[in-house]
Amino acid sequence: MKILINDRRKIFGIKEEFNAVYPFLKLEFFSKPQTKDGPPSSRIVKFSNKTLGECRTEHNTGEITIDKEMTVSELEQRFGDVYGLGVRILRKSGNVWIETIKTKNWTLEAQNSEGGILFQKNTV
């Protein structure tokens, strides 16, 4: 999948595009990208109607290619390095969203599959 990135795009639009392909994963946007060796920002962008231009440091325009074999870590890093966006991937676990910090090396496909399994277990 490819997602267009520019300063006019709304955060909710990108979240919806991502969630349409990965229904058991969620993108959260932060006010600042994570630095290479520093801690992640703790300020989640609360209002999804904000534009990308309002919450990023690099104002490059382009497309981000997201492949099912890409790891969570690779995707988060690409958003930060190329587009100056702080993002974190969360996975559905039953009825709650959990951070994927301990499983950042899993592929998006593996994360999404695990989320689907955990969701089904809690709805049975």
C-alpha positions as CSV (number, residue, x, y, z in Angstrom):
1,M,0.0,0.0,0.0
2,K,1.1,3.6,-0.6
3,I,0.0,6.6,1.5
4,L,0.4,10.1,0.2
5,I,2.2,12.4,2.6
6,N,1.9,16.2,2.4
7,D,1.2,19.1,4.8
8,R,-2.5,19.3,3.9
9,R,-3.4,15.7,4.7
10,K,-5.5,15.1,7.8
11,I,-4.3,12.6,10.4
12,F,-7.6,10.8,10.4
13,G,-7.3,10.1,6.6
14,I,-4.0,8.4,7.0
15,K,-5.3,6.4,10.0
16,E,-8.3,5.3,8.0
17,E,-6.2,4.2,5.0
18,F,-3.8,2.2,7.2
19,N,-6.7,0.6,9.2
20,A,-8.5,-0.5,6.1
21,V,-5.5,-2.7,5.2
22,Y,-4.6,-3.6,8.8
23,P,-7.8,-3.7,10.8
24,F,-6.2,-5.0,14.0
25,L,-3.5,-2.3,14.0
26,K,-3.7,1.4,14.7
27,L,-1.4,4.3,13.9
28,E,-1.0,6.9,16.7
29,F,0.6,10.2,15.8
30,F,2.8,12.1,18.3
31,S,3.5,15.8,18.4
32,K,7.2,15.2,17.7
33,P,9.1,12.3,16.1
34,Q,11.3,10.1,18.2
35,T,15.0,10.9,18.0
36,K,17.4,8.2,17.1
37,D,18.6,7.4,20.7
38,G,16.1,9.5,22.7
39,P,12.8,8.6,24.3
40,P,9.6,8.8,22.3
41,S,7.4,11.8,22.6
42,S,4.5,11.2,25.1
43,R,2.2,13.8,23.6
44,I,-0.3,12.0,21.4
45,V,-2.0,14.2,18.8
46,K,-5.5,14.2,20.3
47,F,-7.4,15.7,17.4
48,S,-7.3,13.6,14.3
49,N,-8.6,16.5,12.2
50,K,-5.2,18.2,12.4
51,T,-3.1,18.3,9.3
52,L,0.3,16.6,9.0
53,G,1.9,20.0,8.6
54,E,0.9,20.9,12.2
55,C,2.7,18.0,13.8
56,R,5.9,17.3,11.8
57,T,9.4,18.6,11.5
58,E,10.3,17.6,8.0
59,H,7.9,18.9,5.4
60,N,8.7,16.5,2.5
61,T,6.0,15.5,0.1
62,G,5.8,12.0,-1.2
63,E,4.4,8.5,-0.7
64,I,5.3,6.1,2.0
65,T,5.2,2.5,0.8
66,I,4.0,0.1,3.5
67,D,4.6,-3.6,2.9
68,K,3.2,-6.4,4.9
69,E,6.7,-7.8,5.4
70,M,7.9,-4.5,6.9
71,T,8.5,-4.5,10.7
72,V,6.8,-2.2,13.1
73,S,10.2,-0.7,13.9
74,E,11.0,0.0,10.2
75,L,7.7,1.7,9.5
76,E,7.9,3.9,12.6
77,Q,11.5,4.8,11.7
78,R,10.5,5.6,8.1
79,F,7.7,8.0,9.1
80,G,10.2,9.8,11.4
81,D,13.3,9.9,9.2
82,V,11.7,10.7,5.9
83,Y,8.6,12.7,6.9
84,G,9.4,14.0,10.4
85,L,6.4,12.3,11.9
86,G,6.3,10.6,15.2
87,V,4.1,7.5,15.0
88,R,3.6,4.4,17.0
89,I,1.8,1.2,15.9
90,L,-0.6,-0.3,18.4
91,R,-2.2,-3.8,18.2
92,K,-5.7,-4.8,19.1
93,S,-5.8,-7.2,22.1
94,G,-9.3,-8.1,22.8
95,N,-11.1,-4.8,23.3
96,V,-8.1,-2.7,24.1
97,W,-5.1,-1.3,22.1
98,I,-1.6,-2.3,23.3
99,E,1.7,-0.9,22.3
100,T,4.0,-3.1,20.3
101,I,7.2,-2.1,22.0
102,K,8.3,-5.7,22.8
103,T,7.3,-7.0,19.4
104,K,8.7,-4.1,17.2
105,N,10.7,-6.7,15.1
106,W,7.5,-8.5,14.0
107,T,6.1,-7.8,10.6
108,L,2.9,-5.8,10.1
109,E,1.3,-9.0,8.8
110,A,2.3,-10.9,11.9
111,Q,1.1,-8.1,14.2
112,N,-2.2,-7.8,12.4
113,S,-2.7,-11.6,12.5
114,E,-2.0,-11.8,16.2
115,G,-4.5,-8.9,16.8
116,G,-7.1,-10.8,14.9
117,I,-6.6,-14.0,16.9
118,L,-6.7,-12.1,20.2
119,F,-9.8,-10.2,19.2
120,Q,-11.6,-13.4,18.2
121,K,-10.7,-15.1,21.5
122,N,-12.3,-12.3,23.4
123,T,-15.5,-12.2,21.4
124,V,-16.2,-15.9,21.7
